[in-house]
Amino acid sequence: MKAKRVLFVIDSLAGGGAEKVLLTVLHYLDREKFDLTLCCLLRKGKFLGDIPFDVRTIFLLPESRNLSSISLLWYKIKYKLIYSWLPPRMVYRLFIPKGNDVEISFLEGSPARILSGSTNRKARRITWVHIDFQNILHTSLYKSVSEEIRIYNSFDTVVTVSDDARKAFRNELPEVKTPVVVCYNPVDNNEIIKKSLDNDDVPDKCQRIRMISVGRLVHQKAFDRLLRIFKRLTEDGFAIELWIVGEGSERRKLQDYIDAQNLAGYVRLWGFKENPYSYIKKSDLFVCSSIAEGFSTAATEALLLGIPVVTTRCAGMNELLSSGGGIITENDESSLYAGLKQVLSDNDLFESLKKEAKARGGEGYIKDKMASIESLLLK
């Protein structure tokens, strides 16, 4: 069988969940079935070194650092051409690799907009949706709602990463007639467990209960409310500490709050870590404080490492925790505080969640998830 030529388009390989999932997909797609090309609009991101060696990779824009004045000027012009000045069809004709059997936008926004201009009539066009459209301002990613509807109607298939996300997409954009299917994020449990053991540089557990959260330091993740909740819990007398692994635009704001509230001895912002699993493994409880998720990769990884989860109600959490290993609170500050206080106060509940999470750690996540993605690409 001749391998299908598959093109993936994404903005960059920044350190987010969607980018991590894409790299897992690229690593595990069967090379006898698929010939892979990755097109990144920007050459930047924490995961650049993780691209499989046999994936053809194209960057439309170079790293902007250390460019000469002339090169920087051309960079700025080309950036504008790709992101705003040119219509999608022209961007596709000028810059996007041709001759593929399947063309995939792996992220909302610019990748979807550009691939909506594809002139390849033979290719199946697929677009991935990693967010909850009812809780994230998705319209800001496009020039107008009518453009957004037109873009999604130009694809043959829309993929969401959870059934909750599928329902939210349908509810928000009923005018989109493109079929919507669910493909759960593949997570490489064997690799995660292996990396979690490389933890010599990670401080050992102390007498405090160690809570951890992993994600970009942005508004969506709501780490500001997690810090306020943490402060209340310390005032309640709980012996706890909090680690947050990730980097982002709200770092200064979060650190200022930590300093102002004298929490520096209890809260640590670790920044981005290529191997967050060793930090999760040496923790007691994973907390997801997000306003919205499509399907939390970080919470999934915590369960795979046997760490129980307390999370706000986001898309995918009911599906993720249907077999136990955590609790879901309503998506507000007082409810998350109450949920964490309940777990910290009730030792029997905490031990039960730990037991369930450890049982979940034995589950395999990669094989069946990749099978559904390969089936989709082979249609």
LUMMIBA-108346 format. One record per residue: x negated, y, z of N, C-alpha, C in turn; residue number from 1; residue in one letter. Coordinates in steps of 0.02 Angstrom, whole numbers. Atoms other than C-alpha are relative to their C-alpha. Example, Ala and Ser with C-alpha at 12.3 -4.5 7.8 and 13.67 -1.06 7.14 Angstrom:
<pts>
PT    nxx    nyy    nzz   caxx   cayy   cazz    cxx    cyy    czz resi resn
PT    -45    -59      0   -615   -225    390    -45     60      0    1    A
PT     42    -59     -3   -684    -53    357     39     55     37    2    S
</pts>
This chain:
<pts>
PT    nxx    nyy    nzz   caxx   cayy   cazz    cxx    cyy    czz resi resn
PT    -42    -60      0      0      0      0    -44     62      0    1    M
PT     38    -62      3    -67    170    -47     16     43     60    2    K
PT    -10    -42    -59    -92    282    104     37     64    -19    3    A
PT    -36    -62     11     30    427    116    -44     58     22    4    K
PT     39    -60    -18    -53    597    115     45     45     42    5    R
PT    -40    -38    -48     10    692    267    -37     63     21    6    V
PT     28    -64    -20    -22    875    303     34     25     64    7    L
PT    -24    -31    -61     -4    948    478    -22     73      0    8    F
PT     16    -71     -5      4   1138    498     16     24     71    9    V
PT     -9    -27    -68    -19   1225    666    -39     65      5   10    I
PT     34    -64     -7    -74   1397    724    -74     -9     18   11    D
PT     68      9    -24   -229   1343    819     -1    -63     44   12    S
PT      5     55    -47   -292   1212    941    -13     27     70   13    L
PT      2    -27    -68   -267   1316   1097     20    -54     49   14    A
PT     -9     53    -49   -252   1220   1259     71     -9     25   15    G
PT    -70     11    -19    -64   1187   1258     22    -71    -10   16    G
PT    -26     68      5     45   1032   1266     10    -23    -71   17    G
PT    -13     19     70     95   1034   1082    -65    -16    -36   18    A
PT     64     12     32    -86   1045   1027    -30    -66     23   19    E
PT     26     63    -27   -135    902   1142     38    -60    -31   20    K
PT    -40     53     31      8    796   1073    -20    -11    -72   21    V
PT     21      7     70    -44    833    894    -65    -39     -6   22    L
PT     63     36      2   -220    772    929      9    -74     15   23    L
PT    -15     70    -13   -151    612   1003     30    -33    -62   24    T
PT    -30     26     61    -45    587    847    -54    -11    -53   25    V
PT     54      6     50   -197    618    735    -46    -59     15   26    L
PT     44     56    -19   -301    492    832     32    -67    -14   27    H
PT    -31     66      0   -172    353    828     39    -18    -63   28    Y
PT    -32     18     63    -91    363    656    -43    -51    -38   29    L
PT     35     54     35   -137    207    557    -31     26    -64   30    D
PT     35    -27     59   -270    254    429     13    -41    -63   31    R
PT    -19     39     60   -214    113    314     66     25    -30   32    E
PT    -65    -25     23    -45    198    302     -2     75    -16   33    K
PT     -2    -73      6    -92    382    312    -70     30    -13   34    F
PT     59    -41     14   -223    500    239     16     70     26   35    D
PT    -20    -58    -40   -225    650    355    -39     63    -16   36    L
PT     30    -67      6   -257    836    331     30     44     54   37    T
PT    -21    -48    -51   -249    965    470    -16     70    -25   38    L
PT      9    -70     19   -224   1148    424     15     44     60   39    C
PT     -9    -47    -55   -252   1271    567     -2     71    -28   40    C
PT      1    -69     24   -207   1452    533    -60     37     30   41    L
PT     55    -34    -34   -340   1508    658    -51    -52     25   42    L
PT     53     44    -26   -507   1428    700    -16     21     72   43    R
PT     12    -14    -71   -494   1440    888     38    -50     42   44    K
PT    -36     44    -45   -441   1339   1038    -47    -47     37   45    G
PT     39     43    -44   -504   1227   1177     -9    -70    -29   46    K
PT      1     69     24   -471   1068   1076    -34     -9    -67   47    F
PT     32      5     66   -574   1104    920    -47    -60     -4   48    L
PT     47     56      0   -701    973    970     32    -68      3   49    G
PT    -34     64     -7   -568    839    986     33    -24    -64   50    D
PT    -30     21     64   -515    830    803    -35    -65    -23   51    I
PT     32     61     24   -545    652    738    -43     14    -62   52    P
PT     49    -14     52   -694    646    620     27    -13    -70   53    F
PT    -24     18     67   -595    569    476     63     39    -20   54    D
PT    -56    -43     19   -459    702    474    -27     60    -39   55    V
PT     19    -58     42   -483    828    333     26     63     34   56    R
PT    -20    -59    -40   -480    997    422    -15     64    -37   57    T
PT      7    -64     35   -452   1169    348     23     55     48   58    I
PT    -17    -58    -41   -454   1335    442     10     59    -48   59    F
PT    -13    -57     44   -372   1483    354    -38     62     22   60    L
PT     36    -58    -26   -456   1611    467    -55    -24     47   61    L
PT     56     20    -42   -627   1595    551      8     28     71   62    P
PT      2    -33    -65   -666   1637    731    -18     73    -11   63    E
PT     10    -72     11   -660   1825    744    -61     28     37   64    S
PT     58    -24    -38   -804   1839    867    -63      0    -44   65    R
PT     65     -5     32   -974   1894    802      2      8    -76   66    N
PT     -3    -14     71   -911   1938    628    -30     68    -15   67    L
PT     25    -66     21   -996   2079    533     59     47    -12   68    S
PT    -54    -49      9   -897   2238    505     41    -15    -62   69    S
PT    -36     15     62   -853   2190    326     41    -64      9   70    I
PT    -36     64    -11   -806   2011    376     59     10     46   71    S
PT    -55    -12    -47   -701   2075    520     57     37    -35   72    L
PT    -51    -36     38   -609   2194    403     39    -49    -43   73    L
PT    -34     49     42   -571   2051    283     42    -47     43   74    W
PT    -38     42    -46   -517   1944    431     67     33     18   75    Y
PT    -61    -35    -21   -391   2076    486     50      5    -58   76    K
PT    -44     -4     59   -323   2096    309     32    -68    -14   77    I
PT    -25     67     13   -307   1909    283     50    -22     54   78    K
PT    -46     16    -55   -225   1890    454     69     31    -14   79    Y
PT    -63    -34     16    -93   2018    405     35    -32    -60   80    K
PT    -29     32     59    -69   1935    236     37    -64     19   81    L
PT    -28     65    -18    -37   1766    315     59      7     48   82    I
PT    -50     -2    -53     65   1818    466     57     49    -13   83    Y
PT    -55    -48      7    169   1964    403     10     30    -69   84    S
PT     -9    -37     62    135   2045    234     28    -42    -56   85    W
PT    -20     41     57    158   1902    112     61    -43     16   86    L
PT    -55     46    -11    318   1800     91    -27    -71      6   87    P
PT     24     68    -11    303   1616    141    -22    -36    -63   88    P
PT     17     35     61    300   1553    -38    -69     21    -25   89    R
PT     65    -24     23    151   1662    -79    -56    -24     45   90    M
PT     51     27    -47     56   1611     80    -14    -72    -17   91    V
PT      8     71     17     88   1430     34    -42     -8    -63   92    Y
PT     36      6     63     26   1453   -144    -73     18      5   93    R
PT     69    -25     -4   -131   1547    -95    -44    -40     48   94    L
PT     42     23    -54   -188   1458     61     11    -73     24   95    F
PT    -16     65    -30   -103   1292    103    -22    -57    -45   96    I
PT     22     58     40   -178   1124     45     59    -32    -38   97    P
PT    -53     27     44    -80   1046    -99     -7    -76     -9   98    K
PT      2     70     20    -37    872   -160     16    -50     53   99    G
PT    -15     46    -54     29    796      0     70    -30     -9  100    N
PT    -65     35      3    173    672     17     47     22     55  101    D
PT    -39    -23    -57    229    737    186    -33     64     26  102    V
PT     26    -63    -26    210    916    250     35     14     66  103    E
PT    -28     -5    -67    232    946    436    -22     66     33  104    I
PT     13    -55    -45    246   1106    535      6    -28     70  105    S
PT     -1     32    -66    197   1047    709     16     48     56  106    F
PT    -16    -50    -51    248   1206    798     50     50    -28  107    L
PT    -47    -51     20    385   1336    795    -37     63    -21  108    E
PT     30    -64     18    352   1507    721    -34     -1    -67  109    G
PT     35    -10     64    222   1543    588    -10    -64    -40  110    S
PT      8     61     41    184   1361    537     65    -20    -35  111    P
PT    -64     16     31    370   1330    506     17     50    -54  112    A
PT    -15    -52     49    391   1495    416    -40    -11    -64  113    R
PT     43      9     59    243   1461    300     21    -61    -40  114    I
PT    -18     61     37    294   1282    258     69      4    -30  115    L
PT    -66     -9     32    471   1341    220     -8     27    -71  116    S
PT     14    -25     67    390   1419     67    -34    -50    -46  117    G
PT     34     52     40    321   1254      2     31     -6    -70  118    S
PT    -22     10     70    331   1232   -187    -10    -72    -21  119    T
PT     11     71     15    292   1046   -176     66    -37      4  120    N
PT    -67     31      1    457    968   -229     -3    -74     17  121    R
PT      6     72    -14    390    791   -204    -10    -15     74  122    K
PT     17     12    -70    343    814    -21     62      2     44  123    A
PT    -49     -6    -54    456    777    127    -26     51     50  124    R
PT     20    -52    -46    453    926    244     32    -11     68  125    R
PT    -22     14    -69    465    900    432    -25     56     44  126    I
PT     22    -50    -48    459   1028    571     14    -23     71  127    T
PT     -5     20    -70    429    992    756     23     58     42  128    W
PT    -23    -50    -49    518   1086    896    -19    -25     69  129    V
PT     25     22    -66    431   1076   1065     32     38     57  130    H
PT    -28    -43    -52    538   1202   1159     75    -11      8  131    I
PT    -72      2    -15    711   1215   1236     30     65    -25  132    D
PT    -25    -61     33    803   1337   1123     51     38     43  133    F
PT    -49    -35    -41    932   1378   1257    -32     37     59  134    Q
PT     34    -33    -56    802   1437   1384    -63     38    -20  135    N
PT     57    -38     24    666   1514   1276     24     44    -58  136    I
PT    -22    -47     52    688   1667   1164    -33    -19    -66  137    L
PT     29     26     62    655   1572   1003      6     49    -58  138    H
PT    -11    -46     56    723   1711    892    -58     49     -8  139    T
PT     57    -46      4    569   1817    933    -55    -27    -45  140    S
PT     51     30     43    466   1695    829     12     15    -74  141    L
PT    -19    -12     70    555   1750    670     24     72     -8  142    Y
PT    -19    -69     12    604   1914    588     73     12     15  143    K
PT    -72     -6    -14    790   1881    611     28    -70     10  144    S
PT    -33     65     -9    912   1743    658     16    -30    -69  145    V
PT    -16     26     67    963   1727    475    -62    -31    -32  146    S
PT     62     29     27    780   1698    427    -14    -67     35  147    E
PT     12     61    -38    764   1568    565     44    -57    -26  148    E
PT    -46     51     26    918   1475    502    -21    -23    -69  149    I
PT     22     17     68    856   1482    323    -62    -44      2  150    R
PT     62     38     -5    685   1416    375     15    -72     20  151    I
PT    -14     68    -22    755   1266    469     41    -39    -51  152    Y
PT    -38     34     53    876   1228    328    -42    -20    -59  153    N
PT     44     17     56    729   1218    208    -37    -66     11  154    S
PT     35     63    -15    659   1063    296     47    -59     -9  155    F
PT    -39     62      7    714    884    270     18    -30     68  156    D
PT    -12     27    -67    702    840    455    -26     49     53  157    T
PT     23    -35    -59    690    934    620    -12    -52     55  158    V
PT     16     46    -54    604    838    760     -2     38     66  159    V
PT      6    -27    -68    633    879    943    -32    -52     45  160    T
PT     39     46    -42    535    803   1086     39    -29     58  161    V
PT    -44     31    -50    682    759   1198     72      8    -25  162    S
PT    -70     -5     19    868    732   1183     30     65     24  163    D
PT    -24    -65    -24    900    886   1290    -20     55    -49  164    D
PT     23    -50     48    796    988   1167     40     -4    -65  165    A
PT    -41      8     61    895    914   1022     68     33      9  166    R
PT    -65    -30    -13   1060    965   1102     -4     76      2  167    K
PT      9    -73     -5    994   1140   1140     -9     30    -70  168    A
PT     10    -25     68    937   1162    960     67      2    -37  169    F
PT    -65      3     33   1107   1108    894     48     54     27  170    R
PT    -45    -50    -30   1199   1222   1016    -19     71    -20  171    N
PT     23    -67     15   1092   1373    976      4     17    -74  172    E
PT      1    -12     72   1084   1353    787     46    -50    -36  173    L
PT    -46     46     32   1242   1262    731      2      7    -76  174    P
PT      1    -11     72   1218   1337    558    -53    -41    -36  175    E
PT     52     42     30   1066   1228    530     30    -69    -14  176    V
PT    -30     64     21   1125   1075    432    -51    -56     -8  177    K
PT     53     50      6    958    985    427      7    -52     56  178    T
PT     -3     52    -52    959    816    519    -51     13     55  179    P
PT     44     -9    -58    884    827    694     -9    -67     34  180    V
PT     15     63    -32    797    676    769    -45     12     60  181    V
PT     43     -4    -60    705    643    933    -59    -46     -9  182    V
PT     61     40     -4    524    584    938    -35     20     65  183    C
PT     32    -17    -64    455    578   1115    -75      6     -9  184    Y
PT     72    -12      5    278    641   1139    -40    -63     18  185    N
PT     44     56    -17    149    501   1130    -53     23     50  186    P
PT     50    -16    -51     37    501   1283    -45    -61      7  187    V
PT     48     54     -2   -121    396   1286    -15    -19     72  188    D
PT      7     17    -71   -104    313   1456    -68    -30     16  189    N
PT     65     30    -14   -265    212   1441    -55     52      4  190    N
PT     51    -53      0   -370    365   1399      8     44     61  191    E
PT    -12    -43    -59   -288    468   1537    -25    -33     63  192    I
PT     22     37    -60   -320    335   1669    -77     -3      2  193    I
PT     73      3      3   -500    316   1609    -32     67     19  194    K
PT     28    -66    -14   -534    503   1615     12     20     73  195    K
PT    -15    -19    -69   -452    519   1786    -51    -27     49  196    S
PT     50     30    -45   -589    410   1860    -66     38      0  197    L
PT     61    -41      4   -723    534   1807     11     63     42  198    D
PT    -21    -54    -45   -694    642   1959    -51     15     54  199    N
PT     51    -10    -51   -859    654   2051     -6     74     20  200    D
PT      7    -71    -15   -858    845   2039     64     31     29  201    D
PT    -63    -25    -26   -679    861   2101      2    -12     76  202    V
PT     -2      8    -73   -660    893   2289     48    -56     21  203    P
PT    -42     54    -26   -592    744   2385     60     29     37  204    D
PT    -58    -21    -38   -424    752   2470    -20     16     72  205    K
PT     12    -18    -69   -421    835   2639     62    -18     41  206    C
PT    -58     16    -42   -296    827   2781     64     34    -25  207    Q
PT    -59    -32     27   -180    945   2690     30    -41    -57  208    R
PT    -32     29     59    -54    883   2563    -17     44    -60  209    I
PT     22    -38     59   -121    935   2394     53     -2    -55  210    R
PT    -46     -7     56      6    999   2269    -39     26    -60  211    M
PT     35    -22     60    -48   1025   2089     50     15    -55  212    I
PT    -39    -14     60     23   1102   1932    -50     14    -56  213    S
PT     44     -8     58    -52   1105   1757     39     34    -56  214    V
PT    -33    -34     56     -8   1225   1617    -30     68    -13  215    G
PT     24    -67     17    -41   1389   1531     27     51     51  216    R
PT    -20    -51    -48    -35   1540   1647     40     53    -37  217    L
PT    -45    -44     37    112   1620   1558     68      1     34  218    V
PT    -64    -10    -32    286   1679   1605     43    -63      1  219    H
PT    -42     60      6    371   1519   1546    -13    -51     56  220    Q
PT     18     49    -51    277   1414   1675     18     22     71  221    K
PT    -25    -26    -63    335   1527   1818    -44    -16     60  222    A
PT     45     12    -57    181   1505   1926      7     54     53  223    F
PT    -10    -53    -50    223   1670   2010     51    -22     52  224    D
PT    -48     23    -49    377   1593   2089    -26    -60     39  225    R
PT     31     55    -37    278   1438   2134    -43     26     57  226    L
PT     42    -29    -53    156   1547   2231     43     28     57  227    L
PT    -44    -26    -53    298   1633   2323     30    -57     41  228    R
PT    -26     59    -35    372   1463   2366    -54    -30     45  229    I
PT     55     28    -40    202   1401   2425    -11     41     63  230    F
PT      9    -43    -59    185   1551   2541     54    -14     52  231    K
PT    -54     15    -46    356   1514   2617    -11    -67     35  232    R
PT     11     66    -29    309   1332   2643    -56      1     52  233    L
PT     53     -6    -51    148   1380   2734     27     34     62  234    T
PT    -31    -34    -58    250   1497   2844     46    -48     39  235    E
PT    -42     51    -33    363   1347   2881    -43    -49     40  236    D
PT     45     42    -39    209   1261   2953    -27    -61    -35  237    G
PT     25     59     36    170   1133   2818    -75      8    -14  238    F
PT     72      1     15    -14   1085   2800     -9    -19    -73  239    A
PT      1     11     72    -27   1105   2612    -52     44    -33  240    I
PT     41    -42     43   -139   1171   2475     27     -8    -71  241    E
PT    -26      0     68   -104   1210   2293    -56     11    -49  242    L
PT     45     -9     56   -209   1186   2137     40     14    -62  243    W
PT    -30    -14     65   -161   1262   1971    -55     -4    -53  244    I
PT     50     11     53   -257   1202   1818     28     28    -65  245    V
PT    -22    -31     63   -241   1309   1662    -25     71     -4  246    G
PT     22    -68     12   -282   1477   1587     54     37    -38  247    E
PT    -50    -37     37   -178   1618   1518      4     73     21  248    G
PT     -5    -73     -7   -123   1799   1516     20     23     70  249    S
PT    -23    -21    -66    -51   1800   1693    -51    -16     56  250    E
PT     49     19    -51   -211   1746   1781    -12     57     49  251    R
PT     15    -56    -44   -250   1920   1850     57     13     49  252    R
PT    -59    -11    -42    -73   1942   1914      5    -52     55  253    K
PT     -4     54    -49    -76   1773   2001    -55      6     52  254    L
PT     56     -6    -47   -248   1800   2077     11     59     47  255    Q
PT    -14    -58    -42   -196   1972   2141     49    -18     56  256    D
PT    -48     21    -51    -48   1893   2231    -33    -45     51  257    Y
PT     36     45    -46   -158   1757   2305    -43     40     49  258    I
PT     43    -41    -42   -279   1888   2370     41     42     49  259    D
PT    -41    -44    -41   -143   2005   2435     34    -37     57  260    A
PT    -35     40    -50    -57   1865   2530    -47    -44     42  261    Q
PT     50     38    -38   -219   1794   2602      8    -76     -9  262    N
PT     -9     71     16   -192   1627   2515    -62    -31    -32  263    L
PT     59     25     36   -368   1609   2444    -27    -65     30  264    A
PT     24     62    -31   -409   1471   2568     44    -60    -13  265    G
PT    -49     53     10   -258   1370   2514     19    -11    -73  266    Y
PT    -19      4     71   -231   1406   2329    -62     10    -43  267    V
PT     57     -7     45   -356   1382   2189     23     -2    -72  268    R
PT    -11     -1     72   -341   1432   2007    -63    -27    -33  269    L
PT     59     34     27   -458   1312   1918    -17     21    -71  270    W
PT     11    -15     70   -440   1382   1743     12    -61    -44  271    G
PT    -10     56     46   -433   1271   1589    -52    -54     13  272    F
PT     45     57     -8   -508   1098   1611     13    -50    -56  273    K
PT     -8     50     53   -541    979   1467     25    -66     28  274    E
PT    -24     61    -33   -509    838   1590     39     19     63  275    N
PT    -40    -17    -60   -366    891   1704     21    -61     40  276    P
PT    -25     61    -31   -329    709   1745    -36    -17     65  277    Y
PT     37     13    -61   -467    695   1874     26     44     57  278    S
PT    -28    -44    -51   -387    843   1966     69    -26     22  279    Y
PT    -66     27    -17   -213    767   1956     -8    -62     44  280    I
PT     10     64    -36   -279    598   2018    -16     12     73  281    K
PT     19    -14    -69   -349    678   2176     51     45     35  282    K
PT    -53    -39    -31   -184    762   2217     55    -46     26  283    S
PT    -53     39    -31    -29    706   2312     68     10    -33  284    D
PT    -66    -17     26    115    792   2223     -8     48    -59  285    L
PT      0    -44     58    139    868   2050     63     43      1  286    F
PT    -57    -47      0    250   1022   2038      6     32    -69  287    V
PT    -15    -37     61    330   1088   1879     49     55     18  288    C
PT    -42    -57    -18    399   1262   1911     28     36    -61  289    S
PT    -14    -33     63    436   1301   1728     73     25     -6  290    S
PT    -66    -24     20    581   1406   1668     29    -45    -54  291    I
PT    -23     43     55    589   1295   1514    -57    -44    -24  292    A
PT     45     47     32    504   1144   1437     38    -35    -56  293    E
PT    -32     44     48    539   1039   1283     -1    -71     26  294    G
PT     11     64    -35    468    883   1366    -70      7     30  295    F
PT     63    -17    -33    331    909   1494    -53    -54     -7  296    S
PT     56     46      7    170    824   1442    -37     -8     67  297    T
PT     37      2    -63     87    870   1607     36    -42     52  298    A
PT    -37     41    -49    226    793   1713     -3    -74    -19  299    A
PT      6     69     24    219    636   1605    -68    -28     21  300    T
PT     67     22    -18     31    625   1634     -7    -12     75  301    E
PT      2     10    -73     54    645   1822     31    -67     19  302    A
PT    -32     65    -14    174    497   1826    -44    -58    -21  303    L
PT     45     53     23     52    393   1724    -57    -12     49  304    L
PT     53      6    -49    -76    427   1860     27    -17     69  305    L
PT    -30     21    -63     47    375   1996     13     56     48  306    G
PT    -12    -58    -43     77    551   2062     73     21     -6  307    I
PT    -70    -19      3    258    594   2108      9     72    -22  308    P
PT    -14    -65     32    341    746   2029     60     33     33  309    V
PT    -58    -42    -17    452    885   2094      4     53    -54  310    V
PT     -5    -44     58    519    987   1949     66     38     -1  311    T
PT    -61    -34     17    644   1118   1901     36    -37    -56  312    T
PT    -39     32     52    782   1062   1785    -17     31    -67  313    R
PT     19    -21     68    708   1077   1610     18    -56    -48  314    C
PT    -13     51     51    739    987   1447    -49    -57      7  315    A
PT     42     60     -2    674    809   1454    -11    -29     68  316    G
PT     16     25    -67    660    794   1643     47    -57     21  317    M
PT    -46     55    -15    816    685   1660    -24    -65    -33  318    N
PT     25     59     36    743    568   1529    -65    -25     31  319    E
PT     65     19    -28    569    570   1606      8    -35     67  320    L
PT     -5     25    -69    627    535   1785     58    -48     10  321    L
PT    -57     46     -5    770    416   1745    -18    -65     37  322    S
PT     22     61    -35    665    272   1815    -33     15     67  323    S
PT     27    -17    -65    613    366   1971    -68     33     -4  324    G
PT     65    -31     -4    452    445   2029      1     74     14  325    G
PT     -3    -71    -12    516    619   2064     70     24     12  326    G
PT    -66    -30     -7    659    737   2099      5     63    -43  327    I
PT    -13    -59     41    738    875   1995     42     48     40  328    I
PT    -39    -51    -34    798   1038   2071     32     46    -53  329    T
PT    -26    -50     46    902   1175   1994    -56     49    -17  330    E
PT     54    -41     26    800   1300   1895      2     71     28  331    N
PT      5    -65    -33    785   1440   2021    -47     -7     60  332    D
PT     52      0    -52    664   1488   2159     24    -33     64  333    E
PT    -24     27    -63    773   1443   2308     10    -76     -4  334    S
PT    -10     72      8    815   1270   2238    -66    -38     -1  335    S
PT     66     34      2    634   1226   2200    -31      1     70  336    L
PT     24     -3    -69    585   1285   2374     34    -53     43  337    Y
PT    -37     49    -40    721   1177   2451    -20    -72    -18  338    A
PT     21     67     21    669   1025   2348    -69    -18     26  339    G
PT     68     14    -26    486   1040   2397      2     -8     76  340    L
PT     -5      5    -73    532   1068   2579     29    -67     20  341    K
PT    -31     65    -14    641    912   2575    -52    -56     -5  342    Q
PT     50     53     10    500    804   2506    -54      3     54  343    V
PT     52     -8    -50    371    876   2626     24    -17     70  344    L
PT    -28     12    -67    487    855   2776     19    -73     12  345    S
PT    -26     69     -6    548    678   2740    -53    -49    -23  346    D
PT     55     44     17    403    557   2748     24    -63    -36  347    N
PT    -27     59     34    512    409   2697     14     15    -74  348    D
PT    -13    -20     70    568    502   2540    -65      8    -38  349    L
PT     65    -11     33    390    555   2499    -33    -67    -17  350    F
PT     31     65     13    326    377   2517     37    -40    -53  351    E
PT    -41     34     51    469    310   2412    -17     27    -70  352    S
PT     18    -31     64    428    435   2272    -70    -22    -22  353    L
PT     68     23     17    244    386   2281      1    -71    -27  354    K
PT     -5     70     21    290    202   2265     29     -4    -70  355    K
PT    -31     -1     66    402    237   2116    -48     26    -53  356    E
PT     48    -29     48    269    345   2033    -56    -49    -16  357    A
PT     53     50     12    136    210   2055     26    -55    -46  358    K
PT    -29     50     45    254     86   1972      5     27    -71  359    A
PT     -4    -31     66    279    209   1829    -69      2    -33  360    R
PT     67     -4     26     90    218   1811    -21    -61    -39  361    G
PT     16     60     38     89     42   1741     34     -3    -68  362    G
PT    -36      2     64    200     87   1594    -45     19    -58  363    E
PT     36    -20     61    133     97   1418     40     52    -38  364    G
PT    -36    -55     31    176    258   1328    -18     10    -74  365    Y
PT     26    -20     66     78    259   1165     29    -41    -57  366    I
PT    -16     43     56    129    110   1060     69     13    -29  367    K
PT    -68     -9     26    317    133   1048     11     71    -25  368    D
PT     -9    -70     23    305    323   1032    -32      9    -69  369    K
PT     33     -6     64    182    310    887     39    -39    -54  370    M
PT    -39     39     49    290    177    803     58     42    -27  371    A
PT    -56    -41     24    437    298    795    -24     56    -45  372    S
PT     27    -53     42    328    436    723    -22    -27    -68  373    I
PT     21     31     63    252    321    592     60    -18    -43  374    E
PT    -61     17     37    425    261    543     30     62    -33  375    S
PT    -25    -62     28    479    441    519    -40     23    -61  376    L
PT     43    -22     55    329    481    408      3    -45    -61  377    L
PT     -2     47     55    352    326    302     66     -1    -38  378    L
PT    -65      0     34    532    361    254     -5     27    -70  379    K
</pts>
